[in-house]
Amino acid sequence: MSIKEQIENLRSELHEHNYNYYILDNSILSDYEFDQKLNKLKSLEKLHPEFYDSNSPTKRVGGDITKNFDTIVHNTPMYSLDNSYSIEDLYDWEKRIRKIIEGDVSFTCELKYDGASISLSYVNGKFVKAITRGDGTQGDDVTANIKTIPTVPLILRNNKVKDFDIRGEIVMPIEGFKKLNANRVLNGDEPFKNPRNTASGSLKLQDSKEVSKRPLECLLYSIVEKTGMIKSQYQSLESAKEWGFNVSPHSVLVKTIQEVYDFVSHWESNRYSLPFEIDGIVIKVNDIDQQNELGFTSKFPRWAIAYKFKPEQSSTILNSITYQVGRTGSITPVANFDPIDLAGTVVKRASLHNSDFIKKMDIRLNDHVYVEKGGDIIPKIVKVDLSKRDNLSMETEFISNCPECGFELKKNEGEANHYCLNYNFCQPQVSGRIQHFISRKAMDIDGLGAETVNLLVENKLINNYSDIYRLKAEDLLGLERMAEKSSENLVNGVLISKQISFHRVLYALGIRHVGVTVAKKLAQHYKNIDALMCASYEDLESVDEIGGKIAESIISFFNSQENLMIINDLKFYGLNFEIDESQIVKSNKLKNKLFVVSGVFSKFSRDDLKLEIEKNGGIVKSSISSKTNYVIAGDNMGPSKRLKGESLNVPIISEEDFIKMLK
């Protein structure tokens, strides 16, 4: 058997396994056997790049880096849906339909997934592109990230339509969300707020390898094609199943609005039995010809409507208000009330945000309050039942001193939050800063999580994040949950973290308003910590994307003698406080030029070629548009990209042409 045949057979076998495992829930290979075959395919593809296939199963693990997501116009618009909240609304919708359509009308009822809308494009049975909903007319190209989701088929089975788009929703199952958050807490990261926002945010991560680690699923619900082979919405769902797409089994075809409402009522009561979140039901006229006849308003299709579930509310009694201290000193009031069952979970607490919120709602102790889950996730107080308020109740006075250290609180003009300014000696602030320092996007110290940090602070083993680098294994023995092996792992994790690049160290310092992106901008501009520490307000404001609030925060941070001492300690322990030479911009020869890289190259890897473009001021895009300045073509360049480049008259240059351009 030839190498090419071996590669194709492995790809076919792994595609089949993915379909059986993720769509049919019927595994035909053990995990070990799958991994063995996948690793063999990876090795063969690496040795034989001439057989490159963008839809190979090896693309599931990610690895592509997308710095900027290209904006792509949808082949057909992705309309939003008009909403209904009662059976009367549904009857009114049916009346509007009957004014246009004569004869029988049937309806499909489908679950309304609470996730991120997506449009997938297929050509000749192969996945080619994924675009977010965006504004409905155009969205972002997230193809590399979508490829990592196992329930998105890369090669279709027995599809009858050559070219089409299919619309669906990217969701994060509830159990996967809980596990993801549990791991984040262990790593010292902030837990995500809800599955919907986490799913949506995951699609815009720059590293597709990180996306592959998220437990995302894709549920499809609508084929958009121009041949006329799909005659009804229900046929669309059945065809999608046959072709290998992940389609919910809970859709039904009905003939009356009463049957529609029966379906709605069933799922409003049973939605928490599903593995993922829904926030309503989508009802569509089934017949495609009738859909075309009904057409669209300026905003919505006339042939579809969403029935939105009412947020579940429950009444309870507010027993107390406690106050939490964040790593920046921000004080958050928390309502504690009698336990209630809400959206499938027992809830006992809800954030009251700040003093302005308490005052606006006039929330008082012993009030009867109504609680609901925002987005069915975050508990929030939405109303006070004034009819049940005790006549002797008193207005809530916000605390004036820190609940942890007793330091006087301050509220800055123009800000909603109160702050404890006891920066160095308020324990939750100290622990919070250290937890931020060790988090995954910062120093990513293996073996050190939030609980261990709190343990070390409580036992006076560390007082700030530079103290982490003084720790020895013997210091940790005897602490709760710290045996010899875990102590050694923690110390080794600390040593490995010294290799972390400058921009992540800068982010780890926890300067207020300096997130990951801002830290990268500052590192690239100033090159080292000393130059940044000497920067004036005006100098900082001149840096791209650095505004007055960030500039003030940076200057305030470096004006602290305590912070300067910690940075000196970190320098002594060998952390990176200057940018790696390989990351420094070499020139502006390619400034603002847009490049697309396609194919296999001899002198550069694809990643190195992209890095070389960026180091000379250029910008790398994943897809070709009229704004593209150059396409760098290697061996086995994708034919669709070449055709698109030629149709838009974009110069297609070779690797050698690019090297000459730099010289």
C-alpha positions as CSV (number, residue, x, y, z in Angstrom):
1,M,0.0,0.0,0.0
2,S,1.4,3.4,-1.0
3,I,2.0,6.2,1.6
4,K,-0.9,8.2,0.1
5,E,-3.3,5.2,0.5
6,Q,-2.2,4.7,4.1
7,I,-2.9,8.3,4.9
8,E,-6.2,8.3,3.1
9,N,-7.3,5.1,4.8
10,L,-6.3,6.4,8.3
11,R,-8.2,9.6,7.7
12,S,-11.3,7.8,6.5
13,E,-11.2,5.4,9.5
14,L,-10.8,8.3,12.0
15,H,-13.6,10.3,10.4
16,E,-15.8,7.2,10.7
17,H,-14.9,6.8,14.4
18,N,-15.7,10.5,15.1
19,Y,-19.1,10.1,13.5
20,N,-19.9,6.9,15.5
21,Y,-18.5,8.3,18.8
22,Y,-19.8,11.9,18.8
23,I,-23.0,11.7,16.7
24,L,-24.2,8.1,17.2
25,D,-22.7,7.7,20.7
26,N,-21.5,4.3,19.6
27,S,-17.7,3.9,19.8
28,I,-16.0,1.5,17.4
29,L,-12.5,2.1,18.7
30,S,-11.1,2.3,22.2
31,D,-9.5,5.6,23.2
32,Y,-6.1,3.9,23.0
33,E,-6.6,2.6,19.5
34,F,-7.9,6.0,18.3
35,D,-4.8,7.8,19.8
36,Q,-2.5,5.2,18.2
37,K,-4.0,5.7,14.8
38,L,-4.1,9.5,15.2
39,N,-0.5,9.6,16.2
40,K,0.5,7.4,13.2
41,L,-1.5,9.8,10.9
42,K,0.3,12.8,12.4
43,S,3.7,11.2,11.7
44,L,2.9,10.3,8.1
45,E,1.5,13.8,7.4
46,K,4.6,15.4,8.9
47,L,6.9,13.3,6.7
48,H,4.7,13.8,3.6
49,P,3.4,17.4,3.5
50,E,2.6,16.9,-0.1
51,F,-0.6,15.0,1.0
52,Y,-1.8,17.9,3.1
53,D,-5.6,18.0,3.7
54,S,-7.2,20.9,5.6
55,N,-9.9,18.5,6.7
56,S,-7.7,15.8,8.1
57,P,-8.7,14.5,11.6
58,T,-5.4,15.8,12.9
59,K,-6.9,19.3,12.6
60,R,-9.2,18.5,15.5
61,V,-6.4,19.1,18.0
62,G,-5.9,22.7,16.8
63,G,-2.7,24.6,16.6
64,D,-3.5,27.4,14.1
65,I,-3.1,30.9,15.5
66,T,-5.5,33.6,14.4
67,K,-4.4,37.1,15.3
68,N,-7.2,38.8,13.5
69,F,-10.6,37.3,12.5
70,D,-11.5,38.3,8.9
71,T,-15.0,39.7,8.4
72,I,-16.9,37.7,5.8
73,V,-20.3,38.5,4.2
74,H,-22.8,35.6,4.6
75,N,-24.0,34.0,1.4
76,T,-27.5,34.5,2.8
77,P,-28.3,36.7,5.8
78,M,-28.7,35.2,9.3
79,Y,-31.9,36.9,10.5
80,S,-32.9,37.2,14.1
81,L,-36.3,36.0,15.1
82,D,-39.4,37.8,16.4
83,N,-40.3,36.8,19.9
84,S,-43.5,35.6,21.5
85,Y,-44.4,35.0,25.2
86,S,-47.9,33.6,25.2
87,I,-50.2,31.3,23.2
88,E,-52.1,34.5,22.2
89,D,-48.9,35.8,20.5
90,L,-48.6,32.5,18.6
91,Y,-52.3,32.7,17.4
92,D,-51.6,36.3,16.3
93,W,-48.6,35.0,14.3
94,E,-50.7,32.3,12.7
95,K,-53.3,34.9,11.7
96,R,-50.6,36.9,9.9
97,I,-49.5,33.8,8.0
98,R,-53.1,32.9,7.0
99,K,-53.5,36.3,5.3
100,I,-50.8,35.3,2.8
101,I,-50.9,31.5,2.6
102,E,-53.9,29.6,1.4
103,G,-54.4,25.9,2.3
104,D,-52.9,23.7,5.0
105,V,-49.9,25.0,7.0
106,S,-47.8,22.7,9.2
107,F,-45.1,23.8,11.7
108,T,-41.8,22.4,13.0
109,C,-41.0,23.0,16.7
110,E,-37.4,23.0,17.7
111,L,-35.4,23.7,20.8
112,K,-33.9,27.2,20.9
113,Y,-30.3,26.6,22.0
114,D,-28.7,29.1,24.2
115,G,-25.2,29.5,22.6
116,A,-23.4,31.2,19.7
117,S,-24.9,31.1,16.2
118,I,-22.7,29.8,13.5
119,S,-22.9,29.3,9.7
120,L,-20.9,26.4,8.2
121,S,-20.1,26.1,4.5
122,Y,-19.6,22.9,2.6
123,V,-18.3,22.4,-1.0
124,N,-18.4,18.9,-2.6
125,G,-19.1,17.3,0.8
126,K,-16.2,19.0,2.5
127,F,-16.1,21.6,5.3
128,V,-14.6,24.8,4.0
129,K,-15.6,27.7,6.2
130,A,-17.3,28.8,9.5
131,I,-18.6,32.3,10.1
132,T,-20.2,33.7,13.3
133,R,-23.6,35.4,13.0
134,G,-22.1,38.9,13.5
135,D,-24.7,41.5,12.6
136,G,-26.6,39.0,10.4
137,T,-25.1,40.3,7.2
138,Q,-21.5,39.6,7.9
139,G,-19.6,37.8,10.6
140,D,-16.1,36.6,11.7
141,D,-14.2,33.8,10.0
142,V,-13.6,31.3,12.8
143,T,-12.9,28.2,10.6
144,A,-9.7,27.1,12.4
145,N,-11.5,27.1,15.8
146,I,-14.6,25.4,14.6
147,K,-12.5,22.5,13.1
148,T,-11.6,21.5,16.6
149,I,-15.2,20.8,17.6
150,P,-15.7,17.0,17.3
151,T,-19.5,17.3,16.4
152,V,-18.7,19.4,13.3
153,P,-18.2,16.9,10.4
154,L,-15.2,17.7,8.2
155,I,-16.2,15.2,5.5
156,L,-20.0,14.4,4.9
157,R,-21.7,11.1,4.4
158,N,-24.0,10.5,1.4
159,N,-24.9,14.2,1.0
160,K,-27.1,14.8,-2.0
161,V,-26.5,18.6,-2.3
162,K,-23.1,19.7,-3.6
163,D,-22.7,23.1,-2.1
164,F,-24.7,24.6,0.8
165,D,-24.5,26.4,4.1
166,I,-25.9,25.0,7.3
167,R,-26.8,27.1,10.3
168,G,-26.6,26.0,13.9
169,E,-25.5,26.9,17.4
170,I,-22.3,26.3,19.3
171,V,-23.1,25.3,22.9
172,M,-21.3,24.2,25.9
173,P,-23.0,21.3,27.7
174,I,-23.7,22.0,31.4
175,E,-21.5,19.2,32.8
176,G,-18.6,20.2,30.6
177,F,-19.0,23.8,31.8
178,K,-19.0,22.7,35.4
179,K,-15.8,20.6,34.9
180,L,-14.1,23.5,33.0
181,N,-14.9,25.9,35.9
182,A,-13.7,23.4,38.5
183,N,-10.4,23.2,36.7
184,R,-10.1,27.0,36.4
185,V,-10.7,27.4,40.2
186,L,-8.0,24.8,40.8
187,N,-5.6,26.7,38.6
188,G,-6.4,30.0,40.4
189,D,-8.4,31.4,37.5
190,E,-11.8,33.2,37.7
191,P,-14.6,30.8,36.9
192,F,-16.6,31.6,33.8
193,K,-20.1,33.1,34.3
194,N,-22.3,30.9,32.1
195,P,-22.1,28.4,29.3
196,R,-23.5,30.7,26.6
197,N,-20.9,33.4,27.0
198,T,-18.1,30.9,27.4
199,A,-19.1,29.1,24.2
200,S,-19.3,32.5,22.4
201,G,-16.0,33.7,23.8
202,S,-14.3,30.4,22.9
203,L,-14.9,31.0,19.2
204,K,-12.7,34.1,19.3
205,L,-9.7,32.6,21.1
206,Q,-6.6,33.2,19.0
207,D,-5.1,29.7,19.6
208,S,-7.2,26.9,18.2
209,K,-5.4,24.5,20.4
210,E,-7.0,26.2,23.4
211,V,-10.4,25.9,21.7
212,S,-9.9,22.2,21.3
213,K,-9.6,21.9,25.1
214,R,-13.1,23.5,25.6
215,P,-16.0,21.0,25.8
216,L,-18.0,22.6,22.9
217,E,-20.7,21.0,20.8
218,C,-22.3,22.1,17.5
219,L,-26.1,21.5,17.1
220,L,-27.3,22.1,13.5
221,Y,-30.9,23.1,12.5
222,S,-31.2,24.6,9.0
223,I,-29.7,23.8,5.6
224,V,-29.5,26.8,3.2
225,E,-29.1,25.6,-0.4
226,K,-30.2,26.8,-3.9
227,T,-30.9,23.6,-5.8
228,G,-34.5,23.2,-4.4
229,M,-33.8,19.7,-3.3
230,I,-34.8,20.5,0.3
231,K,-38.6,20.9,0.2
232,S,-39.3,21.4,3.9
233,Q,-37.7,22.3,7.2
234,Y,-38.4,18.9,8.6
235,Q,-36.7,17.3,5.6
236,S,-33.8,19.7,6.2
237,L,-33.4,18.3,9.8
238,E,-33.6,14.7,8.6
239,S,-31.2,15.2,5.7
240,A,-28.7,16.9,8.1
241,K,-28.8,13.8,10.3
242,E,-28.2,11.5,7.3
243,W,-25.2,13.5,6.2
244,G,-23.5,13.2,9.6
245,F,-24.5,16.4,11.4
246,N,-25.4,16.6,15.0
247,V,-29.1,17.3,15.1
248,S,-31.3,17.3,18.2
249,P,-33.8,14.4,18.3
250,H,-36.4,16.5,20.0
251,S,-37.9,18.4,17.0
252,V,-41.5,17.6,16.0
253,L,-43.8,18.3,13.0
254,V,-47.3,19.6,14.0
255,K,-50.4,21.0,12.4
256,T,-52.0,23.3,14.9
257,I,-50.9,26.1,17.2
258,Q,-52.3,24.2,20.2
259,E,-49.9,21.4,19.3
260,V,-47.1,24.0,19.2
261,Y,-48.1,25.3,22.6
262,D,-48.2,21.7,24.0
263,F,-44.6,21.3,22.8
264,V,-43.7,24.7,24.3
265,S,-45.3,23.8,27.7
266,H,-43.6,20.4,27.8
267,W,-40.1,21.9,27.4
268,E,-40.7,24.9,29.6
269,S,-41.2,22.3,32.4
270,N,-38.6,19.9,31.4
271,R,-35.8,22.0,30.0
272,Y,-33.5,21.3,32.9
273,S,-33.4,17.6,32.0
274,L,-31.4,18.5,28.9
275,P,-27.6,18.3,28.9
276,F,-27.4,21.8,27.4
277,E,-29.3,25.1,28.0
278,I,-32.3,26.3,26.0
279,D,-34.1,29.5,26.4
280,G,-37.2,28.8,24.4
281,I,-38.7,27.1,21.3
282,V,-38.4,28.0,17.6
283,I,-41.5,27.5,15.5
284,K,-41.2,27.5,11.7
285,V,-43.6,27.1,8.8
286,N,-42.5,23.7,7.5
287,D,-42.9,24.1,3.7
288,I,-40.0,25.9,2.0
289,D,-42.2,27.2,-0.8
290,Q,-44.6,28.7,1.8
291,Q,-41.5,30.2,3.6
292,N,-40.5,31.9,0.3
293,E,-44.0,33.2,-0.2
294,L,-44.1,34.7,3.3
295,G,-40.7,36.3,2.9
296,F,-39.1,38.7,5.4
297,T,-39.8,41.9,7.2
298,S,-36.8,44.3,7.5
299,K,-35.7,42.4,10.6
300,F,-37.3,39.0,10.8
301,P,-38.5,36.1,8.7
302,R,-42.3,36.1,8.6
303,W,-42.3,32.3,8.6
304,A,-40.5,31.8,11.9
305,I,-41.0,32.9,15.5
306,A,-39.3,32.2,18.8
307,Y,-41.3,31.5,22.0
308,K,-39.1,32.7,24.9
309,F,-39.4,31.1,28.3
310,K,-40.0,33.4,31.2
311,P,-37.0,33.6,33.6
312,E,-37.8,31.5,36.6
313,Q,-38.4,33.6,39.7
314,S,-38.8,32.7,43.4
315,S,-39.5,34.7,46.5
316,T,-37.4,34.4,49.6
317,I,-36.3,36.4,52.7
318,L,-33.1,38.4,52.8
319,N,-31.4,37.4,56.1
320,S,-28.1,39.3,55.9
321,I,-25.7,41.3,53.7
322,T,-22.0,40.3,53.8
323,Y,-19.1,41.9,52.0
324,Q,-16.3,40.3,49.9
325,V,-12.9,41.8,49.1
326,G,-11.4,41.3,45.6
327,R,-7.7,41.4,44.7
328,T,-7.9,45.1,43.7
329,G,-9.5,46.0,47.0
330,S,-13.0,46.3,45.4
331,I,-15.8,45.6,47.9
332,T,-18.8,43.5,46.7
333,P,-21.9,43.2,48.8
334,V,-23.6,39.8,48.8
335,A,-27.2,39.0,49.7
336,N,-27.7,35.9,51.9
337,F,-31.3,34.5,51.9
338,D,-33.3,31.4,52.7
339,P,-32.4,28.7,50.2
340,I,-34.7,28.4,47.1
341,D,-34.8,26.0,44.2
342,L,-34.2,28.0,41.0
343,A,-33.6,26.7,37.5
344,G,-32.6,23.3,38.8
345,T,-30.2,24.3,41.5
346,V,-30.4,25.4,45.2
347,V,-29.6,29.1,45.5
348,K,-28.7,30.9,48.8
349,R,-26.7,34.0,47.7
350,A,-26.7,36.7,45.1
351,S,-24.4,39.6,44.3
352,L,-25.7,43.1,45.2
353,H,-23.0,44.7,43.0
354,N,-22.4,48.0,44.9
355,S,-23.9,50.7,47.1
356,D,-25.6,52.3,44.1
357,F,-27.5,49.1,43.3
358,I,-28.6,48.7,47.0
359,K,-29.8,52.3,47.1
360,K,-31.7,52.1,43.7
361,M,-33.5,48.9,44.7
362,D,-33.9,50.1,48.3
363,I,-33.0,46.6,49.6
364,R,-33.3,46.1,53.3
365,L,-32.7,43.3,55.8
366,N,-35.7,40.9,56.2
367,D,-37.2,42.1,52.9
368,H,-39.2,39.6,50.8
369,V,-37.2,39.6,47.6
370,Y,-37.7,38.0,44.2
371,V,-34.7,36.2,42.8
372,E,-34.1,34.9,39.2
373,K,-31.2,33.6,37.3
374,G,-29.8,36.0,34.7
375,G,-29.4,33.9,31.6
376,D,-30.5,31.0,33.8
377,I,-27.1,31.0,35.4
378,I,-26.2,34.0,37.7
379,P,-28.7,34.6,40.6
380,K,-29.9,38.2,40.9
381,I,-32.5,40.0,43.0
382,V,-34.9,41.6,40.6
383,K,-37.7,43.0,42.9
384,V,-38.6,43.8,46.5
385,D,-42.1,43.0,47.7
386,L,-42.8,46.3,49.5
387,S,-46.3,45.0,50.6
388,K,-44.6,42.6,53.0
389,R,-42.0,45.1,54.4
390,D,-41.9,45.7,58.1
391,N,-42.8,49.3,58.9
392,L,-39.8,49.5,61.3
393,S,-37.3,48.4,58.7
394,M,-34.3,50.7,58.1
395,E,-32.4,51.7,55.0
396,T,-29.3,49.7,54.4
397,E,-26.1,51.6,55.2
398,F,-23.1,50.5,53.2
399,I,-20.1,49.6,55.4
400,S,-17.4,52.2,55.9
401,N,-14.5,49.9,56.9
402,C,-13.0,46.8,55.2
403,P,-14.7,43.6,56.6
404,E,-11.3,41.8,56.5
405,C,-8.7,44.3,57.8
406,G,-10.8,47.2,59.2
407,F,-9.2,49.8,57.0
408,E,-11.4,52.8,56.0
409,L,-13.0,52.4,52.6
410,K,-12.9,54.9,49.8
411,K,-15.2,55.5,46.8
412,N,-13.7,57.3,43.9
413,E,-15.7,60.0,42.1
414,G,-17.3,58.6,39.0
415,E,-16.9,55.0,40.2
416,A,-19.6,52.7,41.6
417,N,-17.4,50.5,43.9
418,H,-15.9,51.1,47.3
419,Y,-12.3,50.1,47.8
420,C,-10.0,49.0,50.6
421,L,-6.7,50.8,50.2
422,N,-4.8,48.6,52.6
423,Y,-3.0,47.1,49.6
424,N,-0.2,45.2,51.3
425,F,-1.8,43.9,54.5
426,C,-5.4,43.0,53.6
427,Q,-5.3,39.2,53.3
428,P,-7.9,38.7,50.5
429,Q,-6.1,41.3,48.4
430,V,-2.7,39.6,49.0
431,S,-4.1,36.1,48.2
432,G,-6.0,37.5,45.2
433,R,-3.0,39.1,43.6
434,I,-0.9,35.9,44.1
435,Q,-3.8,33.8,42.6
436,H,-3.8,36.2,39.6
437,F,0.0,35.9,39.3
438,I,-0.1,32.1,39.1
439,S,-3.1,31.9,36.8
440,R,-2.9,30.1,33.4
441,K,-2.6,33.2,31.2
442,A,0.0,34.6,33.6
443,M,2.8,32.5,35.2
444,D,0.8,29.2,34.8
445,I,2.5,27.6,37.8
446,D,1.7,23.8,37.9
447,G,0.8,22.4,41.3
448,L,-0.2,25.8,42.8
449,G,-3.9,26.6,43.0
450,A,-6.2,29.0,44.9
451,E,-6.6,26.8,48.0
452,T,-2.8,26.3,48.3
453,V,-2.2,30.0,47.9
454,N,-4.6,30.7,50.8
455,L,-2.9,28.0,52.9
456,L,0.6,29.5,52.2
457,V,-0.6,33.1,53.1
458,E,-2.4,32.0,56.2
459,N,0.7,30.2,57.4
460,K,2.9,33.3,56.7
461,L,5.0,31.4,54.2
462,I,4.4,34.0,51.5
463,N,3.3,37.6,51.7
464,N,3.5,38.5,48.0
465,Y,4.1,36.8,44.7
466,S,7.9,37.2,44.8
467,D,7.9,35.0,47.9
468,I,6.8,32.1,45.8
469,Y,10.4,31.9,44.4
470,R,11.8,31.5,47.9
471,L,9.8,28.3,48.7
472,K,11.6,25.0,49.2
473,A,10.0,21.6,49.3
474,E,10.8,21.2,53.0
475,D,8.9,24.5,53.8
476,L,5.7,22.9,52.5
477,L,5.9,19.5,54.3
478,G,3.4,19.3,57.1
479,L,0.9,21.6,55.5
480,E,-2.6,20.2,54.8
481,R,-2.6,18.2,51.5
482,M,1.1,18.9,50.9
483,A,2.9,15.5,50.9
484,E,6.5,15.1,49.6
485,K,5.5,14.6,46.0
486,S,3.1,17.5,45.8
487,S,5.7,19.8,47.5
488,E,8.3,18.8,44.9
489,N,5.8,19.3,42.0
490,L,5.0,22.8,43.3
491,V,8.6,23.9,43.6
492,N,9.4,22.4,40.1
493,G,6.4,24.3,38.7
494,V,7.8,27.6,40.2
495,L,11.2,26.9,38.6
496,I,9.6,26.2,35.2
497,S,7.6,29.5,35.3
498,K,10.9,31.5,35.1
499,Q,10.8,30.7,31.3
500,I,7.5,32.6,30.9
501,S,7.8,35.5,28.4
502,F,7.9,39.2,29.4
503,H,4.4,40.1,28.3
504,R,2.9,37.4,30.5
505,V,5.1,38.4,33.4
506,L,3.9,41.9,33.0
507,Y,0.2,40.7,32.9
508,A,0.9,38.6,36.0
509,L,2.0,41.7,38.1
510,G,-1.7,42.5,38.3
511,I,-1.6,46.2,37.3
512,R,-5.2,47.4,37.3
513,H,-6.7,47.6,33.8
514,V,-3.7,45.8,32.2
515,G,-5.1,42.7,30.7
516,V,-3.3,40.2,28.4
517,T,-3.7,42.3,25.2
518,V,-2.6,45.6,26.8
519,A,0.4,43.7,28.4
520,K,1.5,42.6,24.9
521,K,1.2,46.1,23.5
522,L,3.3,47.5,26.4
523,A,5.9,44.8,26.1
524,Q,6.3,45.2,22.3
525,H,6.5,49.0,22.7
526,Y,8.9,49.4,25.7
527,K,10.9,46.1,25.3
528,N,11.7,45.9,29.0
529,I,10.3,46.7,32.4
530,D,12.8,49.5,33.2
531,A,11.7,51.5,30.1
532,L,8.0,51.0,31.1
533,M,8.7,52.1,34.7
534,C,10.2,55.4,33.5
535,A,7.4,56.2,31.0
536,S,5.5,59.4,31.6
537,Y,1.7,59.8,31.4
538,E,2.0,61.4,28.0
539,D,4.4,58.7,26.7
540,L,2.0,56.0,27.8
541,E,-1.0,57.6,26.2
542,S,0.9,57.7,22.9
543,V,1.0,53.9,22.8
544,D,-1.7,52.2,20.6
545,E,-4.8,51.4,22.7
546,I,-3.5,52.8,25.9
547,G,-5.9,55.4,27.3
548,G,-5.7,57.8,30.3
549,K,-7.2,55.3,32.8
550,I,-4.6,52.6,32.0
551,A,-1.8,55.2,32.0
552,E,-2.8,56.4,35.4
553,S,-3.0,52.9,36.8
554,I,0.5,52.0,35.4
555,I,2.1,55.1,36.9
556,S,0.3,54.5,40.3
557,F,1.6,50.9,40.3
558,F,5.2,51.8,39.7
559,N,5.1,54.7,42.2
560,S,4.6,52.1,45.0
561,Q,7.9,51.3,46.7
562,E,6.5,47.9,47.7
563,N,5.9,47.0,44.1
564,L,9.3,48.2,43.0
565,M,10.9,46.0,45.7
566,I,8.9,43.0,44.6
567,I,9.9,43.6,41.0
568,N,13.6,43.7,42.1
569,D,13.1,40.4,43.9
570,L,11.6,38.9,40.8
571,K,14.5,40.1,38.7
572,F,16.9,38.5,41.2
573,Y,15.1,35.2,40.8
574,G,15.5,35.3,37.0
575,L,12.1,36.2,35.6
576,N,11.9,37.6,32.1
577,F,11.6,41.4,32.3
578,E,12.6,42.1,28.7
579,I,11.2,41.0,25.4
580,D,12.8,38.1,23.6
581,E,14.8,39.3,20.6
582,S,12.9,36.9,18.3
583,Q,9.7,38.7,19.1
584,I,11.0,42.2,18.4
585,V,9.7,43.9,15.2
586,K,12.6,44.1,12.8
587,S,11.4,46.6,10.3
588,N,8.4,48.4,8.9
589,K,9.0,47.2,5.4
590,L,5.6,45.4,5.3
591,K,3.8,48.0,7.5
592,N,0.0,47.6,7.2
593,K,0.3,45.1,4.3
594,L,-2.2,42.2,4.5
595,F,-0.9,38.7,3.7
596,V,-2.5,35.4,3.4
597,V,-0.3,32.3,3.6
598,S,-1.3,29.0,1.9
599,G,0.5,25.8,1.1
600,V,3.7,24.1,2.3
601,F,7.1,25.9,2.2
602,S,10.8,24.8,2.1
603,K,12.6,27.6,4.0
604,F,9.9,28.5,6.6
605,S,7.3,26.6,8.5
606,R,3.9,28.2,8.1
607,D,4.1,29.6,11.6
608,D,7.6,30.9,11.1
609,L,6.6,32.6,7.9
610,K,3.6,34.3,9.6
611,L,5.9,35.4,12.4
612,E,8.4,36.9,9.9
613,I,5.6,38.9,8.2
614,E,4.5,40.3,11.6
615,K,8.1,41.1,12.7
616,N,8.4,43.3,9.6
617,G,5.2,45.2,10.2
618,G,2.8,43.1,8.1
619,I,-0.6,41.6,9.1
620,V,-1.5,37.9,8.5
621,K,-5.1,37.1,7.6
622,S,-6.7,33.6,7.2
623,S,-8.8,34.3,4.2
624,I,-8.5,36.4,1.0
625,S,-10.5,39.5,0.5
626,S,-10.4,42.6,-1.8
627,K,-8.2,44.2,0.9
628,T,-5.5,41.5,0.7
629,N,-2.2,42.8,-0.6
630,Y,-0.4,39.5,-1.2
631,V,-1.0,35.8,-1.1
632,I,2.2,33.8,-0.4
633,A,1.7,30.4,-2.2
634,G,3.6,27.3,-1.3
635,D,3.3,23.7,-2.6
636,N,-0.2,22.3,-2.5
637,M,-1.8,25.6,-2.1
638,G,-5.6,25.3,-1.7
639,P,-7.2,25.6,-5.2
640,S,-10.2,27.6,-3.8
641,K,-7.8,30.2,-2.4
642,R,-5.9,30.4,-5.6
643,L,-9.1,30.9,-7.6
644,K,-10.3,33.5,-5.2
645,G,-7.0,35.4,-5.3
646,E,-7.0,35.4,-9.0
647,S,-10.6,36.5,-9.2
648,L,-9.9,39.5,-7.0
649,N,-6.6,40.2,-8.8
650,V,-4.6,39.8,-5.6
651,P,-0.8,39.2,-6.4
652,I,0.1,35.6,-5.7
653,I,3.8,35.4,-4.8
654,S,6.3,32.6,-3.9
655,E,8.4,32.1,-0.8
656,E,11.4,33.4,-2.8
657,D,9.5,36.5,-3.9
658,F,8.7,37.2,-0.2
659,I,12.4,36.8,0.8
660,K,13.4,39.3,-1.9
661,M,10.7,41.7,-0.7
662,L,12.4,41.8,2.7
663,K,15.8,42.4,1.2
